Amino acid sequence: MYERFIQERRDPKAVSLFQRHDISVARWRQAHLAHQRTLKHVQLTLRALGARITVLRGPGVVFDASDASLVVTVGGDGTLLAASHHVGSIPILGVNSSPEHSVGFFCPAHLGNLEATLKGALSGTLPSVLLSRMQVSVNNRICSRRVLNEALFSHAIPAATSRYVVSFGGESEEQRSSGVWVSTAAGSTGATRSAGGRVLPFASRRMQLIVREPYLDARSPARPSSIRLDHIVFEPPESITILSKMEDARLYLDGPYRQVPVGLGDRVVCSVSDEPLNVFGLGRRRLASAAPSTEAPAAPLKKPAARKKKRAKAV
């Protein structure tokens, strides 16, 4: 934020708030300095370990990781989520550049363990786990096979009512609400949990749908009628279909940066992708703490074979 609004854009309002030490921007400089310090150490450490690196800046950057042995993200979970959409089978390692200021659940590396973690990732000795991702299509056109956390379907205007039809397992139901979350198991500790969903085992292939703030028909004062398909847990080969009854709807994939317009009569299908993400450094304690659930246990951690080629992309 500091780099974008203060250094690059010189945004007058942001600069004024920063100079007044306003609480809205109070942490920007500290977070920026911590990020720059960590980024510098990541580059120095990778080069010292003999890796050839390509440095990419910004969460919206598009890149091809097919020629790399490892993708390293420096930031927080948002940075890793953005980068993961450009990563297929290449393993990824998240470095939390400012643990005091950013969420880094997917980012086990930090300044305190940087050298050992990067060394293990480059050599292939650091344990990794395959995280299931989601495939999302609109009218049979695949929008993404690499949604790691969740998809949000809603009206383009947050204050407007979302109107749609949910279909699953031979049942269909018209609904009105603030929108619909569909999350992977890896994303079940985030927005869907806050909306009342279950925490699924981290490495499970199950997914779930949660309706946000469903409209309850209160015309019957004694007992407002509720909806039936407000919480669905499903697994391959099952899928969820959402039929839009709105002219101006949106799909948000893993946050606000990937938006897909959805129109009246369009059909959105969410299913388990055949492209899991190989994430380094998510140890057993981290996986166990993420999923206090009665679901089937998570898949065993994977120790990849050592890689001769050492080429890393740092994002």
Backbone torsions as a table, in degrees:
resi	resn	phi	psi	omega
1	MET	NA	-45.0	179.3
2	TYR	-61.2	-46.2	-178.7
3	GLU	-63.6	-41.5	-175.6
4	ARG	-71.4	-50.5	-171.5
5	PHE	-87.7	-32.8	-175.9
6	ILE	-94.4	-51.8	-174.4
7	GLN	-79.9	-44.1	-174.5
8	GLU	-86.7	-54.5	-174.4
9	ARG	-85.1	-24.2	-172.3
10	ARG	50.4	46.5	-178.3
11	ASP	-60.2	121.2	-174.4
12	PRO	-58.5	-42.5	-178.8
13	LYS	-68.1	-43.9	179.7
14	ALA	-62.5	-42.4	179.0
15	VAL	-61.8	-42.3	179.9
16	SER	-63.8	-44.0	178.0
17	LEU	-63.0	-39.7	-179.2
18	PHE	-66.2	-42.3	-179.4
19	GLN	-67.1	-27.6	178.5
20	ARG	-87.7	2.2	-177.6
21	HIS	56.7	40.0	-179.9
22	ASP	-65.6	144.7	-176.3
23	ILE	-62.5	-25.6	-178.0
24	SER	-67.1	-21.9	-179.0
25	VAL	-126.4	13.8	-170.6
26	ALA	-59.7	-33.1	-174.8
27	ARG	-94.1	-2.2	-173.3
28	TRP	-58.8	-50.3	-173.9
29	ARG	-66.8	-42.8	179.5
30	GLN	-61.2	-44.2	179.3
31	ALA	-64.7	-39.5	179.6
32	HIS	-64.1	-45.8	-179.5
33	LEU	-63.8	-40.7	177.9
34	ALA	-64.1	-40.2	179.5
35	HIS	-64.4	-46.1	-179.3
36	GLN	-63.2	-39.2	179.1
37	ARG	-63.9	-44.3	-179.8
38	THR	-67.1	-42.5	179.7
39	LEU	-59.5	-42.3	179.0
40	LYS	-62.4	-43.8	-179.5
41	HIS	-66.9	-35.9	177.8
42	VAL	-61.7	-46.9	-179.4
43	GLN	-64.3	-44.3	179.8
44	LEU	-63.3	-42.1	-178.2
45	THR	-67.2	-43.4	179.2
46	LEU	-61.6	-43.1	179.3
47	ARG	-66.5	-38.6	179.0
48	ALA	-65.4	-27.7	178.5
49	LEU	-85.3	2.3	175.7
50	GLY	89.8	12.4	-178.8
51	ALA	-86.9	143.0	169.4
52	ARG	-90.9	125.9	-171.3
53	ILE	-120.4	150.6	170.8
54	THR	-120.8	123.3	-176.8
55	VAL	-100.6	126.3	178.3
56	LEU	-119.6	140.9	-176.0
57	ARG	-120.3	138.2	176.2
58	GLY	100.3	136.7	-178.1
59	PRO	-68.1	-18.6	-177.4
60	GLY	-94.5	5.0	-175.7
61	VAL	-69.5	141.0	178.1
62	VAL	-100.8	132.9	-178.2
63	PHE	-149.5	163.5	177.7
64	ASP	-113.8	115.8	-175.9
65	ALA	-97.5	7.7	-172.7
66	SER	-64.9	-21.2	-179.5
67	ASP	-97.0	8.6	-177.5
68	ALA	-104.9	157.3	173.0
69	SER	-92.9	-20.4	-174.1
70	LEU	-157.3	141.5	170.9
71	VAL	-111.7	126.3	179.3
72	VAL	-115.0	123.4	176.1
73	THR	-104.5	140.1	-179.3
74	VAL	-121.8	113.7	-176.3
75	GLY	158.5	-119.6	176.2
76	GLY	-138.0	-159.6	-178.6
77	ASP	-62.5	-34.8	-179.8
78	GLY	-61.9	-38.6	178.5
79	THR	-66.0	-44.3	179.3
80	LEU	-65.2	-41.3	179.3
81	LEU	-61.2	-45.1	-179.9
82	ALA	-62.5	-44.2	-178.6
83	ALA	-68.5	-33.4	-174.3
84	SER	-61.7	-22.4	179.2
85	HIS	-71.1	-11.7	177.7
86	HIS	-109.9	10.7	-175.6
87	VAL	-117.5	124.5	177.1
88	GLY	-95.0	-101.8	-176.8
89	SER	-90.2	-8.4	-180.0
90	ILE	-69.0	134.2	178.8
91	PRO	-68.0	155.3	-177.9
92	ILE	-128.9	144.1	177.4
93	LEU	-128.6	127.2	178.4
94	GLY	-97.0	131.1	175.4
95	VAL	-111.6	119.9	177.9
96	ASN	-81.1	109.0	-172.9
97	SER	-79.1	-19.0	-178.5
98	SER	-149.7	76.1	-174.7
99	PRO	-56.0	-27.0	-179.8
100	GLU	-74.7	-18.3	-172.7
101	HIS	-123.0	-7.0	-177.0
102	SER	-135.6	152.5	176.0
103	VAL	-82.6	131.0	-177.1
104	GLY	-138.4	51.1	-178.9
105	PHE	-62.5	-38.4	179.1
106	PHE	-86.1	3.0	-172.2
107	CYS	-117.6	85.5	-176.1
108	PRO	-77.3	-18.4	-178.1
109	ALA	-86.2	148.3	176.7
110	HIS	-157.1	178.8	-175.9
111	LEU	-56.7	-34.3	-176.0
112	GLY	-69.0	-25.1	-178.1
113	ASN	-127.2	19.4	-167.8
114	LEU	-60.6	-51.4	-174.2
115	GLU	-63.3	-46.5	-178.5
116	ALA	-65.2	-39.1	-178.0
117	THR	-69.5	-45.4	178.4
118	LEU	-64.6	-38.9	178.9
119	LYS	-62.8	-44.3	178.6
120	GLY	-65.6	-37.2	179.3
121	ALA	-67.4	-43.0	-179.3
122	LEU	-67.4	-35.7	-178.3
123	SER	-84.1	-14.1	-178.9
124	GLY	84.8	10.8	-179.2
125	THR	-93.5	-12.8	178.8
126	LEU	-76.4	127.7	179.9
127	PRO	-59.3	147.3	177.4
128	SER	-135.6	167.9	178.1
129	VAL	-136.4	142.0	176.3
130	LEU	-86.9	116.7	179.3
131	LEU	-99.9	129.8	179.9
132	SER	-68.3	140.8	176.4
133	ARG	-117.8	169.1	-175.8
134	MET	-107.5	142.0	170.5
135	GLN	-102.4	132.7	-179.8
136	VAL	-125.7	129.9	177.9
137	SER	-130.4	153.5	175.2
138	VAL	-126.0	119.8	-178.4
139	ASN	52.9	45.5	177.5
140	ASN	69.5	7.0	174.8
141	ARG	-101.2	120.4	-177.1
142	ILE	-72.4	122.5	177.6
143	CYS	-87.8	-36.6	178.8
144	SER	-162.9	144.4	171.0
145	ARG	-108.7	7.0	-168.4
146	ARG	-128.6	40.3	176.7
147	VAL	-83.9	113.4	-174.5
148	LEU	-87.2	-37.9	-175.1
149	ASN	-101.2	-69.7	-175.3
150	GLU	-162.9	163.7	171.4
151	ALA	-119.0	136.7	175.0
152	LEU	-112.8	125.0	174.9
153	PHE	-110.6	125.5	-178.2
154	SER	-162.0	174.1	171.4
155	HIS	-64.4	149.2	-179.8
156	ALA	-64.0	-25.8	177.8
157	ILE	-101.1	117.1	-174.1
158	PRO	-56.9	-30.9	-177.4
159	ALA	-80.4	-10.2	-178.3
160	ALA	-86.0	152.7	177.3
161	THR	-74.4	134.5	174.7
162	SER	-88.1	129.3	-178.2
163	ARG	-124.1	129.1	-171.7
164	TYR	-167.1	174.8	175.9
165	VAL	-125.1	125.0	176.3
166	VAL	-96.9	132.6	177.0
167	SER	-125.8	132.3	178.4
168	PHE	-159.6	133.5	174.1
169	GLY	57.3	35.9	179.0
170	GLY	85.5	-2.7	177.7
171	GLU	-107.9	146.8	174.5
172	SER	-134.1	147.6	-179.1
173	GLU	-149.3	129.4	172.9
174	GLU	-77.3	136.5	-177.1
175	GLN	-136.7	154.6	169.2
176	ARG	-129.6	133.5	-176.6
177	SER	-165.9	-167.6	173.3
178	SER	-88.8	-1.2	179.9
179	GLY	134.8	-176.8	-175.4
180	VAL	-133.2	130.0	170.3
181	TRP	-96.6	137.0	168.0
182	VAL	-127.4	120.0	-173.2
183	SER	-125.0	155.5	170.2
184	THR	-81.3	175.3	174.9
185	ALA	-64.3	-40.0	179.6
186	ALA	-62.7	-30.9	-179.9
187	GLY	-91.1	2.7	-173.3
188	SER	-74.2	-10.1	176.4
189	THR	-89.8	-1.3	-176.1
190	GLY	-100.5	-119.0	-172.9
191	ALA	-62.7	-39.4	-178.1
192	THR	-66.7	-33.9	176.4
193	ARG	-65.0	-43.3	178.3
194	SER	-62.8	-28.8	-179.6
195	ALA	-87.0	3.7	177.0
196	GLY	105.3	9.0	-179.0
197	GLY	-80.1	175.2	179.3
198	ARG	-93.0	148.4	172.5
199	VAL	-85.1	118.3	-178.5
200	LEU	-94.8	155.1	175.3
201	PRO	-53.3	134.3	-169.2
202	PHE	-53.1	-42.6	-175.9
203	ALA	-99.0	15.1	177.6
204	SER	-70.4	156.4	175.2
205	ARG	-94.4	3.7	179.1
206	ARG	-74.8	155.2	176.4
207	MET	-134.0	167.3	179.0
208	GLN	-146.1	150.1	174.7
209	LEU	-108.4	135.5	175.3
210	ILE	-132.6	128.8	176.9
211	VAL	-85.6	131.4	179.1
212	ARG	-87.2	125.3	173.5
213	GLU	42.5	66.3	-179.5
214	PRO	-63.7	142.6	176.0
215	TYR	-75.8	126.7	177.8
216	LEU	-107.9	125.3	-178.7
217	ASP	-71.3	110.8	-175.5
218	ALA	-98.2	17.4	179.7
219	ARG	-67.2	-23.4	173.1
220	SER	-97.5	98.4	-171.8
221	PRO	-61.0	-26.4	-177.1
222	ALA	-69.7	-42.2	-175.7
223	ARG	-152.8	98.8	178.1
224	PRO	-59.4	137.8	-178.3
225	SER	-77.6	137.8	-179.4
226	SER	-105.0	174.2	178.3
227	ILE	-96.9	159.0	-176.9
228	ARG	-93.3	-45.5	-173.7
229	LEU	-92.3	58.0	-177.8
230	ASP	-98.4	-15.4	178.0
231	HIS	-148.3	112.6	-176.6
232	ILE	-128.9	127.0	171.7
233	VAL	-107.4	128.7	-176.2
234	PHE	-141.3	166.9	-177.5
235	GLU	-145.4	166.2	-178.8
236	PRO	-60.2	141.2	7.6
237	PRO	-95.1	20.1	-177.4
238	GLU	-70.7	158.4	178.0
239	SER	-147.8	164.7	177.7
240	ILE	-113.7	135.2	175.5
241	THR	-117.0	133.5	177.3
242	ILE	-123.0	119.2	178.3
243	LEU	-96.9	120.4	-177.4
244	SER	-76.4	132.7	171.8
245	LYS	-109.2	22.6	-177.7
246	MET	-122.0	146.1	175.7
247	GLU	-76.4	-30.1	-172.7
248	ASP	-132.0	79.0	177.4
249	ALA	-109.6	170.0	-179.5
250	ARG	-139.8	149.2	166.2
251	LEU	-110.6	127.1	176.2
252	TYR	-112.2	119.3	-174.5
253	LEU	-106.7	112.7	-180.0
254	ASP	56.6	47.8	176.9
255	GLY	108.7	-169.3	-170.9
256	PRO	-83.5	-12.0	-170.5
257	TYR	-81.4	-27.0	-179.7
258	ARG	-106.5	101.4	-178.4
259	GLN	-115.5	138.1	178.4
260	VAL	-123.3	119.2	177.2
261	PRO	-67.0	140.5	178.6
262	VAL	-131.3	129.3	-176.9
263	GLY	-108.5	-175.6	-179.5
264	LEU	-62.4	128.1	178.3
265	GLY	82.7	-3.2	178.3
266	ASP	-72.0	146.6	-179.8
267	ARG	-112.3	123.5	177.5
268	VAL	-103.2	128.6	178.7
269	VAL	-121.3	128.3	177.5
270	CYS	-115.5	127.6	-179.4
271	SER	-146.1	171.6	179.0
272	VAL	-75.4	131.6	-178.9
273	SER	-79.5	155.9	174.4
274	ASP	-94.3	15.7	177.4
275	GLU	-121.8	81.6	176.4
276	PRO	-68.8	164.1	178.7
277	LEU	-108.9	129.5	179.7
278	ASN	-91.3	107.7	-174.1
279	VAL	-110.3	127.6	180.0
280	PHE	-82.7	148.1	164.3
281	GLY	82.9	6.3	178.2
282	LEU	-87.3	88.9	-174.2
283	GLY	-68.5	173.8	-175.6
284	ARG	-62.8	-38.5	179.3
285	ARG	-64.4	-38.6	-179.9
286	ARG	-66.2	-42.7	179.5
287	LEU	-66.9	-43.0	-177.7
288	ALA	-65.9	-39.6	-179.0
289	SER	-68.8	-20.4	-178.3
290	ALA	-79.1	-21.0	-169.0
291	ALA	-139.6	75.8	173.1
292	PRO	-77.3	75.1	-169.6
293	SER	-130.2	161.4	177.4
294	THR	-94.8	8.0	178.9
295	GLU	-69.1	174.2	176.5
296	ALA	-59.5	146.7	-177.5
297	PRO	-62.5	155.7	-178.9
298	ALA	-66.1	155.2	177.3
299	ALA	-63.5	149.5	-177.6
300	PRO	-63.6	150.4	177.0
301	LEU	-64.7	147.4	-177.0
302	LYS	-110.2	132.2	173.2
303	LYS	-105.1	103.9	-176.9
304	PRO	-65.8	153.3	175.1
305	ALA	-66.5	151.2	179.7
306	ALA	-61.5	142.6	-176.8
307	ARG	-107.3	131.4	178.9
308	LYS	-74.2	-38.3	-177.0
309	LYS	-80.0	129.4	-179.6
310	LYS	-121.1	92.7	177.1
311	ARG	-136.6	126.1	-174.9
312	ALA	-124.3	146.6	171.4
313	LYS	-111.7	126.3	177.9
314	ALA	-105.2	124.7	-177.3
315	VAL	-114.8	NA	NA
